[in-house]
Amino acid sequence: MAGDEETTTTTTTATLETTSTWAVASVCFILIALSILIEHALHLLAKYFNKKRRSSLIHALNNVKSELMLLGFVSLLLTVCQKSIAKICIPRSVGETFLPCKTLTESDSEEETKCEEQGKMSLLSRQGVEELQYLIFVLAFFHSLYCVLTFGLGMAKMKKWESWEAETRTLEYQFTNDPRRFRLIHQTSFGKQHLRYWSEHRILRWPACFIRQFYPSVSKVDYFTLRHGFIMAHFAEGSNYDFQKYIKRALEKDFGVVVGGSFWVWSFSMLFVFFNAQVFYNYLWLPFIPLVMLLLVGTKLQGIITKMCLDSHDKALVVRGTLLVRPSDHFFWFGKPELLLHLMHFILFQNSFQLAFFIWTWYKFGFRSCFHDTTEDIVIRLVMGVLVQLLCGYVTLPLYALVTQMGTSMRTIVFTEGVVEGLNRWRRKAKKNIARRNNHSARPSLDASLDNSPSFNTLDTSFSVDLDQPSSDAGYLTVEISDEETVATKRPEPRQKLGSFEGFDSCKTS
């Protein structure tokens, strides 16, 4: 009798009705304390970014919070609806198709028992819902960690660009690129590197660009030439604009996009889950998709540099000073440089998803589960995940950061945050002053509005704006700074002179 009572005691499931209140309170206190500590750490990180005026990183942090909130909400819905989901019965002939494992596990839950009595099976068992919640947690953690590691690796490699940027201010660099010197394009370092026998033939150019993306992914000659082309397209010749800091700000802004999620990226992730059925043998092809796409993007970026060199060669055989490449959207796929950002987003998300899925199956079902029943499966998934991580961070990301700045439009990130904020404030108050005058002039004077604008003297002292007095037949110069991705300018006739904007001497309207 005592043995029966002891057996009954050990098999009875304890609920909150039979659990000590101190135990419930302790567990709740620990969970709430951990949540508050994490939230406070994120808040301190946001304050640090705000102090350093890194709004792009603040935006990235908000995207991470949104991603975690989305996955947390999905996990909550699964918890609330797990009983309702388990009650959905489907025919056994349908439920036993596209299985990741050949063997079926038995379950004695109430919902599944009712479905078995009808000759059917549950759409998703309670145990399956709980395992899916673990997958969501692992995915949220790995995606954020993977993006941070990738961009950190890319930033570490681009650290040497600071010394390249400093070299552009030396006398040796200015003498070597003296605009009074004339050379043939083939005599320049950039021409010697890209004007080869394979450059004119597309069939030969693509394999050559594929190899060039590995070593060196970005050479000093490429950096100097693309920097010169960017400055000549958007600023005045001889400007000391810090191109390296601009790329860093642009990459931080792109990081805010990549670290988040989107509907189309999640849709492909669900396809990845579907193709994990054993009948597809996905380990032979699915892990290679991010790698192939990454190599394709790197080849395209190298091809853009070569095509810009060919374009300059077709327009002139002799160069003055540094070879001039002309930024244009037509070098990119479909004329959209931002398409490469979406491809990088997809590659990073899918690779992190595959690694998270591998870790989840290892944790829940063991290292040698039916998800990874062969040694080849394990080796391929691990090697591909690590390889894509290293190639993306150390090879493709620096190349992407440099080449995608060579589009037709200039992004607002070209100005520092203080300059953009000051110009926006000045623009708003100048328009208010013009409206207050209530004069009957068909074209109000912009110079007069500058003199009376109270915000003109409140601009950051690190930059200045000088407008020459226009003649009676001169046009008006407008510089529109908004929250959009590009800076729109209108060229005056005759040309107006702009002062220095914290790091560059003069701004050339385009």
C-alpha positions as CSV (number, residue, x, y, z in Angstrom):
1,M,0.0,0.0,0.0
2,A,2.8,2.4,0.9
3,G,4.5,1.6,-2.4
4,D,1.3,2.3,-4.4
5,E,0.9,5.7,-2.6
6,E,4.6,6.5,-3.3
7,T,4.1,5.6,-6.9
8,T,1.0,7.8,-7.1
9,T,2.8,10.7,-5.5
10,T,5.8,10.6,-8.0
11,T,3.6,10.4,-11.1
12,T,1.2,13.2,-10.2
13,T,1.8,16.4,-12.2
14,A,2.1,19.4,-9.9
15,T,0.1,22.5,-10.8
16,L,0.1,26.0,-9.3
17,E,-2.6,24.8,-6.9
18,T,-0.1,22.3,-5.3
19,T,3.1,24.4,-5.7
20,S,4.6,26.5,-2.9
21,T,3.9,30.2,-3.3
22,W,7.5,31.1,-2.5
23,A,8.6,29.0,-5.5
24,V,6.2,30.7,-7.9
25,A,7.2,34.1,-6.5
26,S,11.0,33.3,-6.8
27,V,10.8,32.2,-10.4
28,C,8.7,35.2,-11.4
29,F,11.1,37.6,-9.6
30,I,14.1,36.1,-11.4
31,L,12.5,36.3,-14.8
32,I,11.3,39.8,-14.3
33,A,14.7,40.9,-12.9
34,L,16.5,39.4,-16.0
35,S,14.1,41.1,-18.3
36,I,14.6,44.5,-16.6
37,L,18.4,44.1,-16.8
38,I,18.3,43.3,-20.5
39,E,15.9,46.2,-21.2
40,H,18.2,48.6,-19.1
41,A,21.3,47.4,-21.0
42,L,19.6,48.2,-24.3
43,H,18.5,51.6,-23.0
44,L,22.1,52.4,-21.9
45,L,23.4,51.3,-25.3
46,A,20.8,53.6,-27.0
47,K,21.9,56.5,-24.8
48,Y,25.5,55.9,-25.7
49,F,24.7,55.9,-29.5
50,N,22.7,59.1,-29.0
51,K,25.6,60.7,-27.2
52,K,27.9,59.8,-30.0
53,R,25.3,61.0,-32.5
54,R,25.1,57.6,-34.3
55,S,21.4,57.7,-35.3
56,S,22.0,54.9,-37.8
57,L,23.0,52.5,-35.0
58,I,20.1,53.7,-32.9
59,H,17.8,52.7,-35.8
60,A,19.6,49.3,-36.0
61,L,19.0,48.8,-32.3
62,N,15.3,49.7,-32.7
63,N,15.1,47.1,-35.5
64,V,16.6,44.5,-33.2
65,K,14.0,45.3,-30.6
66,S,11.2,45.1,-33.2
67,E,12.5,41.7,-34.4
68,L,12.6,40.4,-30.8
69,M,9.2,41.7,-30.1
70,L,7.8,40.1,-33.3
71,L,9.3,36.7,-32.4
72,G,8.1,37.1,-28.8
73,F,4.6,37.8,-30.0
74,V,4.7,34.7,-32.3
75,S,5.9,32.6,-29.3
76,L,3.0,34.0,-27.2
77,L,0.5,33.1,-29.9
78,L,1.8,29.6,-30.1
79,T,1.6,29.2,-26.3
80,V,-2.0,30.5,-26.2
81,C,-3.2,28.6,-29.3
82,Q,-1.2,25.3,-28.9
83,K,-4.3,23.4,-27.7
84,S,-6.4,24.8,-30.5
85,I,-3.8,23.9,-33.1
86,A,-3.5,20.3,-31.7
87,K,-7.2,19.9,-32.0
88,I,-7.0,20.4,-35.8
89,C,-7.2,16.9,-37.3
90,I,-6.0,16.1,-40.8
91,P,-6.1,12.8,-42.8
92,R,-3.2,10.5,-41.9
93,S,-2.3,10.1,-45.6
94,V,-1.7,13.9,-45.8
95,G,0.1,14.2,-42.4
96,E,2.6,11.5,-43.3
97,T,3.9,13.3,-46.4
98,F,7.1,15.4,-46.5
99,L,8.4,14.1,-43.2
100,P,11.9,15.1,-41.9
101,C,12.2,11.7,-40.2
102,K,10.8,8.3,-41.4
103,T,9.8,7.1,-37.9
104,L,6.8,8.6,-36.2
105,T,6.7,9.2,-32.4
106,E,3.7,8.3,-30.4
107,S,2.0,10.8,-28.1
108,D,-0.7,10.3,-25.5
109,S,-2.1,13.9,-25.4
110,E,-5.8,14.3,-25.2
111,E,-6.1,16.2,-28.5
112,E,-4.0,13.6,-30.5
113,T,-6.0,10.7,-28.9
114,K,-9.2,12.2,-30.2
115,C,-7.8,12.6,-33.7
116,E,-6.5,8.9,-33.6
117,E,-10.0,7.8,-32.7
118,Q,-11.2,9.4,-35.9
119,G,-8.4,7.7,-37.9
120,K,-6.6,11.0,-38.3
121,M,-3.7,12.8,-36.8
122,S,-3.1,16.3,-35.3
123,L,-1.9,19.1,-37.5
124,L,0.8,20.0,-35.0
125,S,1.1,18.3,-31.5
126,R,1.6,20.2,-28.3
127,Q,5.1,18.9,-28.1
128,G,5.7,20.2,-31.6
129,V,4.5,23.6,-30.6
130,E,6.9,23.7,-27.7
131,E,9.8,22.7,-29.8
132,L,8.9,25.4,-32.4
133,Q,9.1,28.0,-29.6
134,Y,12.7,26.9,-28.9
135,L,13.4,27.4,-32.6
136,I,12.1,30.9,-32.6
137,F,14.2,31.8,-29.6
138,V,17.4,30.4,-31.2
139,L,16.6,32.1,-34.5
140,A,16.2,35.5,-32.8
141,F,19.5,35.2,-30.9
142,F,21.5,33.9,-33.9
143,H,20.2,36.4,-36.4
144,S,21.2,39.4,-34.3
145,L,24.5,37.8,-33.3
146,Y,25.4,36.8,-36.9
147,C,24.7,40.3,-38.3
148,V,26.8,42.0,-35.5
149,L,29.7,39.6,-36.1
150,T,29.6,40.0,-39.9
151,F,29.5,43.8,-39.8
152,G,32.2,43.8,-37.0
153,L,34.5,41.7,-39.2
154,G,33.9,44.0,-42.2
155,M,34.6,47.1,-40.1
156,A,37.8,45.6,-38.8
157,K,39.1,45.1,-42.3
158,M,38.0,48.6,-43.4
159,K,40.0,50.0,-40.5
160,K,43.0,50.3,-42.8
161,W,41.0,52.6,-45.0
162,E,41.7,55.3,-42.5
163,S,45.4,55.3,-43.3
164,W,44.5,55.4,-47.0
165,E,42.3,58.4,-46.5
166,A,45.0,60.1,-44.5
167,E,47.4,59.5,-47.4
168,T,45.3,61.6,-49.7
169,R,46.3,64.6,-47.7
170,T,50.0,64.1,-48.1
171,L,52.2,66.1,-50.5
172,E,53.3,62.9,-52.1
173,Y,49.8,62.0,-53.1
174,Q,49.0,65.5,-54.3
175,F,52.2,65.5,-56.4
176,T,51.5,62.1,-57.9
177,N,47.9,63.1,-58.8
178,D,48.7,66.7,-59.9
179,P,46.0,67.8,-62.3
180,R,48.6,69.4,-64.5
181,R,50.1,66.0,-65.4
182,F,48.8,64.2,-68.4
183,R,49.0,60.5,-68.8
184,L,47.5,57.7,-71.0
185,I,44.9,55.7,-69.2
186,H,47.0,52.5,-69.7
187,Q,49.8,54.2,-67.8
188,T,47.7,54.8,-64.7
189,S,47.7,52.2,-61.9
190,F,44.0,51.8,-62.2
191,G,44.2,51.2,-65.9
192,K,47.0,48.7,-65.6
193,Q,44.9,46.8,-63.1
194,H,41.7,46.7,-65.1
195,L,42.4,47.2,-68.7
196,R,43.6,43.7,-69.6
197,Y,42.9,41.5,-72.6
198,W,40.0,39.9,-70.7
199,S,38.3,43.3,-69.9
200,E,36.6,43.7,-73.4
201,H,35.1,40.2,-73.5
202,R,32.2,39.5,-71.2
203,I,32.8,35.7,-71.3
204,L,36.4,36.3,-70.0
205,R,35.6,39.3,-67.7
206,W,33.2,37.4,-65.4
207,P,35.6,34.6,-64.5
208,A,38.4,37.2,-63.9
209,C,36.1,39.3,-61.7
210,F,35.1,36.1,-59.8
211,I,38.8,35.5,-58.9
212,R,39.6,39.1,-58.2
213,Q,37.0,39.4,-55.4
214,F,39.1,37.2,-53.2
215,Y,42.4,38.9,-53.3
216,P,42.5,41.8,-53.0
217,S,38.8,42.4,-52.6
218,V,39.5,46.2,-52.3
219,S,42.9,47.5,-53.4
220,K,44.3,50.9,-52.5
221,V,44.2,51.9,-56.2
222,D,40.5,51.0,-56.4
223,Y,39.8,53.0,-53.3
224,F,41.7,56.1,-54.5
225,T,40.1,56.0,-57.9
226,L,36.5,55.5,-56.7
227,R,37.0,58.2,-54.1
228,H,38.2,60.6,-56.7
229,G,35.2,59.8,-59.0
230,F,32.8,60.3,-56.1
231,I,34.2,63.7,-55.1
232,M,34.4,65.0,-58.6
233,A,30.8,63.9,-59.2
234,H,29.3,65.6,-56.1
235,F,31.9,68.1,-54.8
236,A,34.5,70.5,-56.1
237,E,37.9,69.3,-57.4
238,G,40.6,69.2,-54.8
239,S,38.1,68.8,-51.9
240,N,39.3,67.3,-48.7
241,Y,36.1,65.4,-48.0
242,D,36.6,62.4,-45.7
243,F,35.3,59.6,-47.9
244,Q,36.2,56.9,-45.4
245,K,33.9,58.4,-42.7
246,Y,31.1,58.7,-45.3
247,I,31.4,55.0,-46.1
248,K,31.3,54.2,-42.4
249,R,28.1,56.2,-41.9
250,A,26.5,54.6,-45.0
251,L,27.4,51.1,-43.8
252,E,26.0,51.8,-40.4
253,K,22.7,52.9,-42.0
254,D,22.6,49.8,-44.2
255,F,23.3,47.7,-41.0
256,G,20.0,49.0,-39.7
257,V,18.2,47.5,-42.7
258,V,20.1,44.2,-42.6
259,V,19.6,43.5,-38.9
260,G,15.8,43.6,-39.3
261,G,13.4,41.3,-41.0
262,S,10.9,41.6,-43.8
263,F,8.0,39.7,-45.2
264,W,9.8,38.3,-48.2
265,V,12.8,37.2,-46.2
266,W,10.5,35.4,-43.7
267,S,8.7,33.8,-46.7
268,F,11.9,32.2,-48.0
269,S,12.7,31.0,-44.5
270,M,9.4,29.1,-44.4
271,L,10.4,27.5,-47.7
272,F,13.7,26.5,-46.0
273,V,11.6,24.8,-43.3
274,F,9.5,23.0,-45.9
275,F,12.5,21.7,-47.8
276,N,13.9,20.0,-44.7
277,A,11.8,17.0,-45.6
278,Q,13.9,13.9,-46.1
279,V,12.7,13.4,-49.6
280,F,14.4,16.6,-50.9
281,Y,18.0,15.7,-49.6
282,N,18.4,19.4,-48.9
283,Y,21.9,19.1,-47.4
284,L,23.2,18.5,-50.9
285,W,21.9,21.8,-52.3
286,L,20.2,24.1,-49.8
287,P,23.3,25.2,-47.7
288,F,25.0,26.2,-51.0
289,I,22.3,28.8,-51.9
290,P,23.7,31.7,-49.7
291,L,27.3,30.9,-50.8
292,V,26.4,31.0,-54.5
293,M,24.5,34.3,-54.1
294,L,27.3,35.8,-52.1
295,L,29.9,34.9,-54.8
296,L,27.6,36.2,-57.5
297,V,27.2,39.6,-55.7
298,G,31.0,39.8,-55.2
299,T,31.6,39.1,-58.9
300,K,29.1,41.8,-59.9
301,L,30.8,44.4,-57.6
302,Q,34.2,43.6,-59.1
303,G,32.6,43.8,-62.6
304,I,31.2,47.2,-61.9
305,I,34.7,48.6,-61.1
306,T,36.0,47.1,-64.3
307,K,33.1,48.5,-66.4
308,M,33.7,52.0,-64.9
309,C,37.3,51.8,-66.0
310,L,36.2,50.7,-69.5
311,D,33.7,53.5,-69.6
312,S,36.4,56.1,-68.8
313,H,38.7,54.5,-71.4
314,D,36.0,54.8,-74.1
315,K,35.4,58.5,-73.4
316,A,39.1,59.6,-73.3
317,L,42.5,58.0,-73.8
318,V,44.4,60.7,-72.0
319,V,43.7,61.6,-68.3
320,R,44.6,64.7,-66.4
321,G,45.9,63.9,-62.9
322,T,43.9,61.0,-61.6
323,L,41.8,58.8,-63.8
324,L,38.2,59.9,-63.5
325,V,35.4,57.3,-63.2
326,R,31.8,58.5,-63.5
327,P,29.3,57.1,-61.0
328,S,26.1,56.0,-62.6
329,D,23.2,53.7,-61.7
330,H,23.3,51.9,-65.1
331,F,26.3,49.9,-63.9
332,F,24.1,48.1,-61.4
333,W,21.4,45.4,-61.9
334,F,18.2,47.0,-63.2
335,G,19.8,50.5,-62.5
336,K,19.1,50.0,-58.7
337,P,22.2,50.0,-56.4
338,E,19.9,49.3,-53.4
339,L,19.1,45.9,-54.9
340,L,22.5,44.7,-53.7
341,L,21.5,45.7,-50.1
342,H,18.4,43.5,-50.3
343,L,20.5,40.6,-51.6
344,M,23.0,41.0,-48.7
345,H,20.0,41.0,-46.3
346,F,18.7,37.8,-47.8
347,I,22.1,36.1,-47.7
348,L,22.8,37.0,-44.0
349,F,19.3,36.1,-42.9
350,Q,19.2,32.7,-44.6
351,N,22.7,31.7,-43.5
352,S,21.9,32.6,-39.9
353,F,18.6,30.8,-40.1
354,Q,20.4,27.6,-41.3
355,L,22.9,27.8,-38.5
356,A,20.1,28.4,-36.0
357,F,18.2,25.5,-37.3
358,F,21.2,23.2,-37.0
359,I,21.9,24.3,-33.4
360,W,18.2,23.8,-32.5
361,T,18.0,20.3,-33.9
362,W,21.3,19.5,-32.1
363,Y,19.9,20.8,-28.8
364,K,16.5,19.2,-29.0
365,F,17.1,15.9,-30.8
366,G,20.8,15.2,-30.4
367,F,23.8,15.5,-32.6
368,R,23.0,12.4,-34.6
369,S,19.3,12.9,-35.0
370,C,17.3,12.1,-38.2
371,F,17.8,15.7,-39.2
372,H,21.5,15.0,-39.5
373,D,21.8,11.3,-39.9
374,T,24.9,11.4,-42.2
375,T,28.3,12.8,-41.6
376,E,28.2,14.6,-44.9
377,D,25.1,16.5,-43.8
378,I,26.8,17.8,-40.6
379,V,30.1,18.7,-42.4
380,I,28.4,20.5,-45.3
381,R,26.1,22.6,-43.1
382,L,28.9,23.7,-40.6
383,V,31.5,24.4,-43.3
384,M,29.0,26.4,-45.5
385,G,27.8,28.4,-42.5
386,V,31.3,29.4,-41.4
387,L,32.6,30.0,-44.9
388,V,29.7,32.3,-45.8
389,Q,30.2,34.2,-42.5
390,L,33.9,34.8,-43.3
391,L,33.5,35.6,-47.0
392,C,30.6,38.0,-46.3
393,G,32.3,39.9,-43.5
394,Y,35.9,40.0,-44.8
395,V,35.5,39.9,-48.6
396,T,32.1,41.0,-49.9
397,L,31.0,43.5,-47.3
398,P,34.0,46.0,-47.7
399,L,33.6,45.7,-51.5
400,Y,29.9,46.3,-51.2
401,A,30.5,49.3,-48.9
402,L,32.8,51.0,-51.5
403,V,31.1,50.2,-54.8
404,T,27.5,50.9,-53.9
405,Q,28.4,54.6,-53.3
406,M,29.1,54.9,-57.0
407,G,25.4,55.4,-58.0
408,T,24.0,58.5,-59.7
409,S,22.4,60.0,-56.6
410,M,24.2,61.2,-53.4
411,R,22.7,60.0,-50.1
412,T,21.9,62.4,-47.3
413,I,24.4,60.5,-45.2
414,V,27.1,62.4,-47.1
415,F,26.5,65.2,-44.5
416,T,27.1,64.6,-40.9
417,E,24.1,64.5,-38.6
418,G,24.8,67.9,-37.2
419,V,24.9,69.5,-40.7
420,V,21.7,67.8,-41.8
421,E,19.9,68.8,-38.6
422,G,21.1,72.4,-38.9
423,L,20.2,72.7,-42.6
424,N,16.7,71.3,-42.0
425,R,16.2,73.7,-39.1
426,W,17.5,76.6,-41.1
427,R,15.3,75.7,-44.1
428,R,12.1,75.4,-42.0
429,K,12.6,78.8,-40.3
430,A,13.7,80.5,-43.5
431,K,10.4,79.4,-45.2
432,K,8.5,80.8,-42.2
433,N,10.2,84.1,-42.5
434,I,9.4,84.4,-46.2
435,A,5.8,83.6,-45.5
436,R,5.6,86.3,-42.8
437,R,6.8,89.1,-45.1
438,N,3.6,88.7,-47.1
439,N,5.0,90.7,-49.9
440,H,3.8,90.7,-53.5
441,S,7.1,89.7,-55.1
442,A,6.8,86.9,-57.6
443,R,10.2,85.5,-56.5
444,P,11.2,86.3,-53.0
445,S,14.9,86.8,-52.2
446,L,16.6,83.9,-50.5
447,D,19.5,86.0,-49.4
448,A,17.2,88.3,-47.4
449,S,15.6,85.4,-45.7
450,L,19.1,84.2,-44.6
451,D,19.9,87.6,-43.0
452,N,16.6,87.6,-41.0
453,S,16.5,83.9,-40.2
454,P,17.2,83.3,-36.4
455,S,18.4,79.8,-37.1
456,F,21.2,80.9,-39.4
457,N,23.4,81.7,-36.4
458,T,22.4,78.5,-34.6
459,L,24.0,76.2,-37.1
460,D,26.9,74.1,-36.0
461,T,30.1,76.1,-36.0
462,S,31.9,73.2,-37.7
463,F,30.7,74.3,-41.1
464,S,29.8,77.5,-42.8
465,V,27.7,78.5,-45.9
466,D,28.8,81.4,-48.1
467,L,26.5,82.6,-50.9
468,D,27.9,85.2,-53.2
469,Q,25.5,88.1,-54.1
470,P,23.8,87.0,-57.3
471,S,23.5,89.2,-60.2
472,S,20.2,90.3,-61.6
473,D,20.2,87.6,-64.3
474,A,21.6,84.9,-62.0
475,G,19.5,81.9,-61.1
476,Y,18.7,80.8,-57.6
477,L,20.5,77.9,-55.9
478,T,18.5,75.5,-53.9
479,V,19.8,72.7,-51.8
480,E,17.1,70.3,-50.5
481,I,17.9,68.3,-47.5
482,S,15.2,65.9,-46.4
483,D,14.8,62.5,-44.8
484,E,15.0,60.7,-48.1
485,E,18.0,58.7,-49.2
486,T,19.3,61.3,-51.8
487,V,20.3,64.9,-51.8
488,A,18.8,66.9,-54.6
489,T,20.6,70.0,-55.9
490,K,19.9,72.4,-58.7
491,R,22.8,74.0,-60.6
492,P,22.7,77.8,-60.7
493,E,23.6,79.9,-63.7
494,P,26.2,81.3,-63.1
495,R,27.5,78.9,-60.5
496,Q,27.3,79.9,-56.9
497,K,30.0,79.2,-54.4
498,L,29.4,77.1,-51.3
499,G,31.7,77.0,-48.3
500,S,33.0,74.0,-46.4
501,F,30.8,71.4,-44.7
502,E,33.0,69.8,-42.0
503,G,35.5,67.9,-43.9
504,F,35.2,69.2,-47.4
505,D,36.1,72.5,-48.9
506,S,33.3,73.1,-51.3
507,C,30.2,71.4,-52.6
508,K,29.7,70.9,-56.3
509,T,26.1,70.8,-57.3
510,S,25.0,68.1,-59.7
